[in-house]
Amino acid sequence: MRGVGLFVGQASEWVSQALRQATEGVVNWGQSRFVQTFCEAWRWGLSAIGRPVPTLRRAADEKPILAALWLTILQGFSLAIGVHLARGNGGIWGSYVLAPIITQLEHWPWVLFYALVFPFGLWFIKAAILNLVAELLGGPPRGLSLLASTAVACSPNLLVLPVTAVCVWLAEPDLNTGFVGHFWFLYSIAATAWWVVLTVVSVRETYRFSLSQAILTLLLPFGVGMPLALIAYQVLRSAASS
């Protein structure tokens, strides 16, 4: 009996030590920079949806790059999965409005690959081009500030997946017809317009521009870049056919 009692005591001590170590590990993990920035990203995103102007101004000043990185990941998955889900349930036109590239992807692995890769590339390229144009218009060099604020400006994309899931669940028989189908299409337009407006606000708050300067910062890349892209396409097409 003494041996049994000794064994039970040692086992109890081992279990208590294991639970203590596990608890300490969970606490330390919860206090890690990885988890903190993940939670911080959600706070930035929800704040940008509820109070966009002060949130974007604060993002430009504080430059929460790690939280912005998380936001880009979360937005990418929400947009890619939501649009692919809508497309599979008849929401073709709304999907084209939100993300035309995703509508060309037939299989889930490519959709997830898009969610992991494309938002990062677009995030960096967009911030670099807008920062260059803003400096040409007289703004200060605030590349990191714009990188953070433009990521926060995309926060409405966090709502794409939950809104799409509800619409697909309520649709009768799919997103091609009925009130839900019309609502999904209008929501797609509104979400895209919302994202564009918040991007204009992020440029204005980052560089302390006027509204017209911020709009011009977004329009100039399209006004110059699109004609150049069309010219390059025609040149390459002519070279390939000759």
C-alpha positions as CSV (number, residue, x, y, z in Angstrom):
1,M,0.0,0.0,0.0
2,R,2.9,2.3,0.8
3,G,4.2,1.7,-2.8
4,V,0.8,2.5,-4.3
5,G,0.5,5.7,-2.3
6,L,4.0,6.7,-3.4
7,F,3.2,6.1,-7.0
8,V,-0.1,8.0,-6.7
9,G,1.8,10.9,-5.1
10,Q,4.4,11.0,-7.8
11,A,1.8,10.8,-10.6
12,S,-0.2,13.6,-9.0
13,E,2.9,15.7,-8.8
14,W,3.8,15.0,-12.4
15,V,0.3,15.9,-13.6
16,S,0.3,19.1,-11.6
17,Q,3.7,20.1,-13.0
18,A,2.6,19.3,-16.6
19,L,-0.6,21.4,-16.1
20,R,1.5,24.2,-14.7
21,Q,3.9,24.1,-17.6
22,A,1.0,23.9,-20.1
23,T,-0.7,26.9,-18.4
24,E,2.5,28.9,-18.5
25,G,3.0,28.0,-22.1
26,V,-0.6,29.2,-23.0
27,V,-0.1,32.4,-21.1
28,N,3.3,33.1,-22.7
29,W,1.9,32.3,-26.2
30,G,-1.0,34.6,-25.5
31,Q,1.4,37.4,-24.6
32,S,3.6,36.7,-27.6
33,R,4.0,39.3,-30.4
34,F,2.4,36.8,-32.8
35,V,-0.9,36.7,-31.0
36,Q,-0.9,40.3,-29.9
37,T,-0.5,41.6,-33.5
38,F,-3.2,39.2,-34.7
39,C,-5.7,40.6,-32.1
40,E,-4.4,44.1,-32.9
41,A,-5.2,43.6,-36.6
42,W,-8.8,42.8,-35.8
43,R,-9.0,46.0,-33.6
44,W,-7.6,48.1,-36.5
45,G,-10.0,46.5,-39.0
46,L,-13.2,46.9,-36.9
47,S,-12.1,50.4,-35.9
48,A,-11.6,51.3,-39.6
49,I,-15.1,50.1,-40.5
50,G,-16.7,52.0,-37.6
51,R,-14.5,55.1,-37.4
52,P,-12.5,55.3,-40.7
53,V,-11.1,58.8,-40.7
54,P,-9.5,58.9,-37.2
55,T,-8.4,55.3,-37.5
56,L,-6.6,55.9,-40.9
57,R,-5.0,59.0,-39.5
58,R,-3.7,57.0,-36.5
59,A,-2.5,54.2,-38.7
60,A,-0.5,56.6,-40.8
61,D,1.1,58.1,-37.7
62,E,1.7,54.9,-35.7
63,K,2.6,52.6,-38.7
64,P,1.4,49.2,-37.3
65,I,3.1,47.2,-40.0
66,L,2.8,43.8,-38.4
67,A,-0.9,44.3,-37.7
68,A,-1.3,45.6,-41.3
69,L,0.4,42.3,-42.5
70,W,-2.2,40.3,-40.6
71,L,-5.0,42.4,-42.0
72,T,-3.7,41.8,-45.5
73,I,-3.8,38.0,-44.8
74,L,-7.3,38.1,-43.3
75,Q,-8.7,40.3,-46.0
76,G,-7.1,38.2,-48.8
77,F,-8.8,35.0,-47.4
78,S,-12.1,36.7,-46.8
79,L,-12.2,38.1,-50.3
80,A,-11.0,35.1,-52.1
81,I,-13.1,32.5,-50.3
82,G,-16.2,34.7,-50.3
83,V,-16.0,35.5,-54.0
84,H,-15.3,31.9,-55.0
85,L,-18.3,30.8,-52.8
86,A,-20.6,33.4,-54.4
87,R,-19.4,32.5,-57.9
88,G,-20.2,28.8,-57.2
89,N,-23.7,29.8,-56.3
90,G,-24.5,32.0,-59.2
91,G,-23.1,35.4,-58.0
92,I,-21.1,35.9,-61.2
93,W,-21.6,39.7,-61.7
94,G,-21.0,40.6,-58.1
95,S,-17.8,38.4,-58.1
96,Y,-16.5,40.3,-61.2
97,V,-17.1,43.6,-59.4
98,L,-15.2,42.5,-56.3
99,A,-12.4,40.4,-57.7
100,P,-12.4,39.6,-61.4
101,I,-9.3,37.4,-61.2
102,I,-10.8,35.0,-58.7
103,T,-13.7,34.4,-61.1
104,Q,-11.2,32.8,-63.5
105,L,-10.1,30.3,-60.8
106,E,-12.0,27.0,-60.9
107,H,-10.4,25.0,-58.1
108,W,-10.0,25.7,-54.4
109,P,-6.1,25.3,-54.3
110,W,-5.7,28.1,-56.8
111,V,-8.1,30.3,-54.8
112,L,-6.2,29.7,-51.6
113,F,-2.9,30.3,-53.5
114,Y,-4.4,33.6,-54.7
115,A,-5.4,34.6,-51.2
116,L,-1.8,34.0,-49.9
117,V,0.1,35.6,-52.7
118,F,-1.8,38.2,-54.7
119,P,-2.9,40.5,-51.8
120,F,0.7,40.9,-50.6
121,G,1.9,41.9,-54.1
122,L,-0.9,44.3,-54.7
123,W,-0.4,45.8,-51.2
124,F,3.3,46.6,-51.8
125,I,2.9,47.7,-55.4
126,K,-0.1,49.9,-54.7
127,A,1.6,51.6,-51.8
128,A,4.8,52.2,-53.7
129,I,3.1,53.7,-56.7
130,L,0.8,55.9,-54.6
131,N,3.7,57.1,-52.5
132,L,5.7,58.0,-55.6
133,V,2.7,60.0,-57.0
134,A,2.0,61.7,-53.7
135,E,5.7,62.8,-53.4
136,L,5.5,64.1,-57.0
137,L,2.5,66.2,-55.9
138,G,4.4,67.7,-53.1
139,G,3.7,65.2,-50.2
140,P,6.4,64.1,-47.7
141,P,8.1,60.7,-48.1
142,R,5.9,58.5,-45.9
143,G,6.1,55.1,-47.6
144,L,5.7,53.0,-44.4
145,S,2.9,55.2,-43.2
146,L,1.0,54.7,-46.5
147,L,1.8,50.9,-46.4
148,A,0.1,50.7,-43.0
149,S,-2.9,53.0,-43.8
150,T,-3.7,51.4,-47.1
151,A,-3.8,47.9,-45.5
152,V,-6.2,49.3,-42.9
153,A,-8.3,51.0,-45.6
154,C,-9.0,47.5,-47.1
155,S,-10.8,46.4,-43.9
156,P,-14.3,46.3,-45.5
157,N,-13.0,43.2,-47.3
158,L,-13.2,41.4,-43.9
159,L,-17.0,41.5,-44.3
160,V,-17.1,39.8,-47.7
161,L,-16.9,36.2,-46.5
162,P,-19.6,36.5,-43.7
163,V,-21.9,38.5,-45.9
164,T,-21.5,36.1,-48.8
165,A,-22.1,33.1,-46.5
166,V,-25.3,34.5,-45.2
167,C,-26.5,35.4,-48.8
168,V,-25.7,31.9,-50.1
169,W,-27.6,30.4,-47.1
170,L,-30.6,32.6,-47.8
171,A,-30.6,32.5,-51.6
172,E,-33.5,30.7,-53.3
173,P,-32.3,28.8,-55.3
174,D,-29.0,30.7,-55.9
175,L,-27.6,34.3,-56.2
176,N,-29.0,34.7,-59.8
177,T,-32.5,35.5,-58.7
178,G,-34.6,37.0,-56.0
179,F,-34.0,39.7,-53.4
180,V,-30.9,38.1,-52.0
181,G,-29.3,37.9,-55.4
182,H,-30.0,41.6,-56.0
183,F,-28.7,42.5,-52.5
184,W,-25.5,40.5,-53.2
185,F,-24.8,42.4,-56.4
186,L,-25.5,45.8,-54.8
187,Y,-23.3,44.8,-51.8
188,S,-20.5,44.0,-54.2
189,I,-20.7,47.5,-55.7
190,A,-21.0,49.1,-52.3
191,A,-18.0,47.1,-50.9
192,T,-15.8,48.1,-53.8
193,A,-16.8,51.7,-53.6
194,W,-16.2,51.6,-49.8
195,W,-12.7,50.3,-50.3
196,V,-11.9,53.0,-52.9
197,V,-13.2,55.8,-50.7
198,L,-11.2,54.6,-47.7
199,T,-8.1,54.4,-49.9
200,V,-8.6,58.0,-50.8
201,V,-9.0,58.9,-47.1
202,S,-5.9,57.0,-46.3
203,V,-3.9,59.0,-48.8
204,R,-5.4,62.2,-47.6
205,E,-4.6,61.4,-43.9
206,T,-1.1,60.1,-44.6
207,Y,0.1,63.1,-46.5
208,R,-2.3,65.7,-45.0
209,F,-3.6,66.4,-48.5
210,S,-6.8,68.0,-49.5
211,L,-9.5,65.8,-50.8
212,S,-8.8,66.8,-54.4
213,Q,-5.1,66.0,-54.1
214,A,-5.9,62.6,-52.6
215,I,-8.3,61.8,-55.5
216,L,-5.7,63.0,-58.0
217,T,-3.1,60.7,-56.4
218,L,-5.3,57.7,-57.1
219,L,-6.3,58.9,-60.6
220,L,-2.9,59.7,-62.0
221,P,-1.6,56.1,-62.0
222,F,-4.7,55.0,-63.9
223,G,-4.6,57.9,-66.3
224,V,-0.9,57.3,-67.2
225,G,-0.6,53.6,-66.6
226,M,-3.6,52.4,-68.5
227,P,-2.6,54.1,-71.9
228,L,1.0,52.8,-71.4
229,A,-0.3,49.3,-70.7
230,L,-2.5,49.4,-73.8
231,I,0.4,50.7,-76.0
232,A,2.7,48.0,-74.6
233,Y,0.0,45.3,-75.3
234,Q,-0.4,46.5,-78.9
235,V,3.4,46.5,-79.5
236,L,3.8,43.0,-78.0
237,R,0.8,41.8,-80.0
238,S,2.2,43.2,-83.3
239,A,5.6,41.8,-82.6
240,A,4.1,38.4,-81.9
241,S,2.1,38.3,-85.1
242,S,4.9,39.5,-87.3
